């Protein structure tokens, strides 16, 4: 029996991935990188610590991944302050529909201070009973730690919770935790691995009305 829905944030509830991709390209150009496309796809859904390690794998051990990410955060906040972060279609409506029926929680690889700020400014934070963020875990997605912690925060077993994810790393994380996973693809379309690890793949959050 499903008792809770645990959402990812970036690319699921808010269209922050589009801003992140733009920022990574800008900062990559500033730092003389030929391309950031591989890094964007490989790191999508990871927390900051794991992203730092992944960047060094891609660009070499001498790459200053900390400076890169700090600059990306600075540029992201500049854009956020200027234009805001758009919500994904039906994000607020979907949460309002699900809130009376289930416990609602968040499992985001983004650091807590940014999650709090962004979810508050987007008018979404009141829907959530708990927030589990990337700086609360040792290993981010695709490791299952963040989803196991999110389930524990609700005092529920993973099999009682459904994860809503957009990225392969997020799907892998929730699947490894033992949860049912619904994928709402954003920047990366599902392959056979994703089809095998998801319960449902849907076009938009609106489709959840017919499932949950």
ZINOR-V418539 format. One line per field, one symbol per residue. ss: DSSP state (h for helix, s for strand, l for the rest). phi: phi as a letter, one per 40 degrees, with the letter a starting at -180 (. if undefined). burial: + if it has 24 or more other C-alpha atoms within 12 Angstrom, else -. A space follows every 50 residues. Layout:
BEGIN
ss: ???
phi: ???
burial: ???
END
This chain:
BEGIN
ss: lllssssllslllslhhhhhhhhhhhhhhhllllllhhhhhhhllllhhh hhhhhhhhhlllllhhhhhhhhhhhhhhhhhhhlllslllhhhhhhhhhl llsssssslllhhhhhhhhhhlllhhhllsssshhhllllllllhhhhhh hhhllllhhhsssssllhhhhhhhhhlllssssslllllllhhhhhhlls ssllhhhhhhll
phi: .cbabbccbcgbbbcccccdcccccccdcccgccabcccdccccgccccc cdccccccbhcccccccdcccccccccdcdccbgbcccdgccccccccdc bacbbbbbcccdcccdccccccgbcccbcabbbcccbcbcdcccdccccc ccccgbcdccbbbbbbbdcccccccccgccbbbbdbcbccbcccccbbca bbcacdccdcbb
burial: --+++++++++++++++++++-++++++-------+--++++++++++++ +++++--++-----+--++-+++-++---+----++++-+++-++++++- -+++++++++++-+++-++--+-++-+++++++++++-++++++++++++ ++++-+-+++++++++++++++++++++++++++++++-+---+--++++ ++-+++-+---+
END
